């Protein structure tokens, strides 16, 4: 699914902070998590490992939960 990243200073700063906190070398995944956090949304992913890594940082929901709701 396409996601419109905010691209502003605040979201970039949050993404870098998350990447550093999680030990990631870049902000690729952290950009999506930053948007979810800043928008007070849940982060939905098929990647169970990624969901575990960001637990406690942002609300997470497995994809099957989202798919069941539609």
VOBA-1610 file (N, C-alpha, C; in pm, whole numbers, padded with zeros to 5 digits, always signed):
BEGIN
Unk+00085-00117+00000Unk+00000+00000+00000Unk+00089+00123+00000Unk+00053+00218-00080Unk+00130+00343-00084Unk+00097+00427+00039Unk+00199+00487+00094Unk+00183+00573+00211Unk+00246+00706+00178Unk+00174+00813+00207Unk+00231+00946+00185Unk+00309+00985+00310Unk+00441+00986+00297Unk+00525+01026+00409Unk+00517+01177+00425Unk+00527+01222+00547Unk+00510+01364+00575Unk+00626+01447+00521Unk+00748+01398+00531Unk+00864+01466+00474Unk+00900+01598+00540Unk+00845+01627+00656Unk+00880+01751+00723Unk+00989+01725+00827Unk+01036+01831+00889Unk+01145+01818+00986Unk+01105+01733+01106Unk+00983+01748+01152Unk+00940+01675+01271Unk+00937+01525+01243Unk+00873+01485+01132Unk+00865+01342+01104Unk+01003+01283+01075Unk+01088+01359+01009Unk+01225+01312+00985Unk+01300+01293+01116Unk+01285+01388+01207Unk+01353+01378+01336Unk+01302+01259+01415Unk+01171+01237+01413Unk+01113+01121+01483Unk+01163+00992+01420Unk+01169+00988+01288Unk+01217+00868+01218Unk+01363+00838+01254Unk+01448+00940+01256Unk+01588+00919+01293Unk+01601+00872+01438Unk+01521+00932+01526Unk+01525+00891+01667Unk+01485+00745+01682Unk+01382+00704+01611Unk+01338+00564+01616Unk+01442+00470+01558Unk+01500+00508+01446Unk+01603+00425+01384Unk+01722+00407+01478Unk+01763+00515+01543Unk+01873+00505+01639Unk+01835+00417+01758Unk+01715+00435+01810Unk+01667+00358+01924Unk+01662+00209+01892Unk+01625+00176+01769Unk+01612+00036+01728Unk+01739-00022+01668Unk+01843+00061+01654Unk+01970+00013+01601Unk+01970-00007+01450Unk+01886+00067+01380Unk+01879+00057+01234Unk+01974+00156+01171Unk+02035+00118+01059Unk+02133+00204+00992Unk+02069+00317+00913Unk+01942+00304+00878Unk+01874+00410+00802Unk+01730+00425+00850Unk+01659+00517+00789Unk+01523+00547+00835Unk+01415+00486+00746Unk+01451+00396+00657Unk+01353+00337+00565Unk+01225+00292+00632Unk+01234+00198+00723Unk+01116+00147+00795Unk+01069+00248+00899Unk+01161+00319+00957Unk+01128+00414+01063Unk+01038+00528+01012Unk+01046+00561+00884Unk+00960+00665+00827Unk+00813+00627+00843Unk+00781+00501+00815Unk+00642+00454+00827Unk+00596+00454+00972Unk+00684+00414+01060Unk+00651+00408+01202Unk+00635+00549+01258Unk+00718+00642+01213Unk+00706+00782+01255Unk+00571+00840+01215Unk+00527+00811+01093Unk+00397+00861+01047Unk+00286+00804+01134Unk+00292+00675+01162Unk+00189+00613+01248Unk+00188+00678+01386Unk+00306+00701+01440Unk+00315+00762+01574Unk+00264+00905+01573Unk+00307+00984+01478Unk+00268+01124+01473Unk+00120+01142+01443Unk+00062+01049+01369Unk-00081+01057+01336Unk-00168+00984+01439Unk-00103+00928+01542Unk-00173+00850+01645Unk-00254+00736+01584Unk-00193+00669+01486Unk-00255+00555+01419Unk-00186+00427+01462Unk-00247+00315+01430Unk-00183+00185+01452Unk-00095+00154+01332Unk+00014+00085+01358Unk+00105+00039+01252Unk+00065-00102+01215Unk+00029-00122+01088Unk-00016-00252+01040Unk+00091-00309+00949Unk+00131-00434+00975Unk+00235-00496+00894Unk+00217-00647+00888Unk+00264-00706+00780Unk+00269-00851+00768Unk+00393-00907+00836Unk+00490-00821+00864Unk+00620-00860+00919Unk+00610-00872+01072Unk+00598-00995+01121Unk+00583-01019+01266Unk+00706-00971+01343Unk+00826-00987+01286Unk+00947-00942+01354Unk+00949-00789+01369Unk+00910-00720+01264Unk+00905-00574+01270Unk+00801-00529+01371Unk+00687-00596+01373Unk+00582-00563+01470Unk+00634-00578+01613Unk+00712-00682+01638Unk+00770-00703+01772Unk+00872-00595+01805Unk+00952-00555+01707Unk+01055-00454+01730Unk+00996-00319+01771Unk+00883-00284+01714Unk+00827-00151+01740Unk+00720-00152+01849Unk+00692-00268+01905Unk+00594-00276+02014Unk+00641-00186+02129Unk+00551-00108+02181Unk+00585-00014+02287Unk+00621+00124+02235Unk+00653+00132+02107Unk+00684+00261+02045Unk+00559+00317+01978Unk+00486+00229+01911Unk+00365+00267+01841Unk+00267+00149+01852Unk+00139+00179+01851Unk+00039+00071+01855Unk+00053-00014+01728Unk+00047-00145+01744Unk+00063-00234+01628Unk-00059-00324+01615Unk-00084-00363+01490Unk-00195-00452+01459Unk-00148-00546+01349Unk-00170-00677+01364Unk-00135-00768+01256Unk-00227-00746+01137Unk-00178-00771+01018Unk-00255-00749+00896Unk-00387-00825+00897Unk-00386-00946+00951Unk-00508-01028+00949Unk-00622-00960+01024Unk-00591-00880+01124Unk-00693-00806+01198Unk-00757-00701+01107Unk-00674-00631+01031Unk-00725-00531+00938Unk-00808-00596+00828Unk-00759-00706+00774Unk-00829-00775+00666Unk-00963-00829+00715Unk-00971-00875+00839Unk-01095-00928+00894Unk-01200-00818+00912Unk-01157-00695+00929Unk-01249-00584+00951Unk-01317-00537+00823Unk-01262-00573+00708Unk-01320-00525+00583Unk-01421-00617+00522
//
